[in-house]
Amino acid sequence: MDMLISSAWAAPAGAASPDMLSGLLPIVLIFVVFYFLLIRPQQKRAKEHRNMVEALTTGDEVVTAGGILGKIVKVDEQWLRIEVAKGTEVSVARGTVSQSVPKGSYKAD
C-alpha cells in the first residue's frame, strides 16, 4: 500500500518553505502593478484637481461637472458664483468645477 501513497513528513518548526515564499510572490507583484497603474495615477489626478480648485480666482472661465460653462464672478470659501449668461448667475460648490478653460472660451451673449 505504501507504493500508492507517499508518506508525509512534517517540516521543522519555524522554517518557511520555499513554496510558501514563491506562492506569496505573485500576490505582491499584483499589488505593485495595481499601485503603479491604478492607485498612483488616481492620487496624482486628485492632487492636480485640488490644486486647480484652490487656485480659482474671479475672472477665470470654468466648466462644472454638470457641463455648465461660465465665468467666475465671486469666489467664496466653499462656493463660486458663475455667470452663465448676461445677467444670469448660478452658485456652485468649488468641488464641482471639473476644469479651467482658456480665457475667451466663454462668450456671454
VMD Tcl script that draws the C-alpha trace (Angstrom):
set ca {
  {0.00 0.00 0.00}
  {2.98 2.33 0.53}
  {3.61 2.24 -3.21}
  {0.46 4.21 -3.98}
  {0.53 6.71 -1.13}
  {3.66 8.63 -0.26}
  {4.44 9.36 3.35}
  {4.03 12.95 4.56}
  {6.85 14.33 6.67}
  {6.49 17.36 8.88}
  {8.67 20.40 8.23}
  {10.95 21.57 11.04}
  {9.37 24.17 13.34}
  {9.98 27.79 12.33}
  {11.30 27.03 8.87}
  {9.50 28.73 5.99}
  {9.26 26.54 2.97}
  {10.36 27.96 -0.37}
  {6.93 27.05 -1.74}
  {5.26 29.46 0.66}
  {7.50 32.35 -0.45}
  {7.04 31.59 -4.12}
  {3.27 31.40 -3.55}
  {3.28 34.86 -1.96}
  {5.38 36.47 -4.69}
  {2.59 36.71 -7.34}
  {0.28 38.44 -4.87}
  {2.96 41.01 -4.05}
  {3.66 41.58 -7.76}
  {-0.05 42.08 -8.48}
  {-0.27 44.68 -5.70}
  {2.77 46.53 -7.06}
  {1.28 46.58 -10.58}
  {-2.08 47.85 -9.25}
  {-0.31 50.56 -7.29}
  {1.66 51.91 -10.26}
  {-1.11 51.52 -12.86}
  {-4.22 52.49 -10.85}
  {-3.67 53.96 -7.40}
  {-0.74 56.32 -8.03}
  {-2.16 57.99 -11.19}
  {-5.53 58.49 -9.45}
  {-3.85 60.18 -6.48}
  {-1.90 62.41 -8.88}
  {-5.10 63.48 -10.70}
  {-6.85 64.18 -7.39}
  {-3.95 66.35 -6.22}
  {-3.91 68.31 -9.52}
  {-7.69 68.88 -9.29}
  {-7.42 70.01 -5.66}
  {-4.66 72.50 -6.59}
  {-6.67 73.80 -9.57}
  {-9.78 74.34 -7.42}
  {-7.78 76.14 -4.72}
  {-6.22 78.47 -7.32}
  {-9.54 79.64 -8.84}
  {-9.99 83.42 -8.84}
  {-12.52 85.95 -10.09}
  {-12.46 86.19 -13.89}
  {-11.42 82.56 -14.52}
  {-13.51 80.62 -17.00}
  {-14.54 77.15 -15.88}
  {-16.61 74.10 -16.75}
  {-18.54 72.38 -13.97}
  {-19.09 68.65 -13.61}
  {-22.61 69.21 -14.98}
  {-21.21 70.78 -18.15}
  {-22.02 74.40 -17.35}
  {-19.54 76.83 -18.90}
  {-19.19 80.20 -17.25}
  {-17.03 82.96 -15.85}
  {-16.36 83.23 -12.12}
  {-17.86 86.42 -10.70}
  {-17.45 85.83 -6.96}
  {-15.24 83.43 -5.00}
  {-16.23 82.19 -1.54}
  {-14.65 79.66 0.80}
  {-16.80 76.76 -0.46}
  {-18.94 78.32 -3.20}
  {-18.38 80.04 -6.52}
  {-20.73 82.44 -8.26}
  {-20.59 81.78 -12.01}
  {-22.04 83.95 -14.76}
  {-23.54 81.62 -17.38}
  {-25.23 84.33 -19.47}
  {-25.61 88.12 -19.30}
  {-27.41 88.83 -16.05}
  {-27.66 85.13 -15.11}
  {-25.51 83.83 -12.29}
  {-25.52 80.48 -10.52}
  {-23.85 79.34 -7.33}
  {-21.88 76.10 -7.46}
  {-19.70 74.26 -4.99}
  {-15.98 74.64 -5.60}
  {-15.51 70.87 -5.91}
  {-17.92 70.64 -8.84}
  {-15.57 72.58 -11.11}
  {-14.09 69.96 -13.40}
  {-11.69 72.11 -15.40}
  {-10.50 75.61 -16.05}
  {-10.68 76.64 -19.70}
  {-8.57 79.22 -21.56}
  {-9.71 82.84 -21.45}
  {-12.03 83.69 -24.31}
  {-13.76 80.29 -24.36}
  {-16.83 81.78 -22.65}
  {-18.69 84.49 -24.53}
  {-21.70 85.95 -22.68}
  {-24.39 86.78 -25.25}
}
mol new
graphics top color blue
foreach p $ca { graphics top sphere $p radius 0.5 }
foreach p [lrange $ca 0 end-1] q [lrange $ca 1 end] { graphics top cylinder $p $q radius 0.2 }
display resetview
